[in-house]
Amino acid sequence: MKNIIYRLYLYYIRKRICYITNVQDIINILNNISFFYKNIDGNNLINVITDCLNLYPLSELEMQKLSIIQQYYEYSNGIENFSSFLLWISHIQSVIENFNNTNYNKLLLK
């Protein structure tokens, strides 16, 4: 039961990521995660977002949108930089994990 609730929550986060238009939307998503997971640290925050993006990958357009937001706030030293970088690095980690799983499965089939 807990696994089903977790997957539904990840689906909810994914839908919110789908509708990101600015950095404030990213901050709101991270605030939502920290609301449900009290005293969450950055590592666990990245794990939740990576789990979400592993189950429900981003489209190319969404990747481009996140990349533009991350590049725009890259050299600022505020919450905007932290939140956009956190989402971007979570996306990169999910791509790496999906790539490794795909290559591992191809090796097993040979």
Secondary structure as UniProt FT lines:
FT   HELIX           2..18
FT   HELIX           23..36
FT   TURN            38..39
FT   HELIX           42..55
FT   HELIX           60..72
FT   TURN            73..75
FT   HELIX           79..109
//
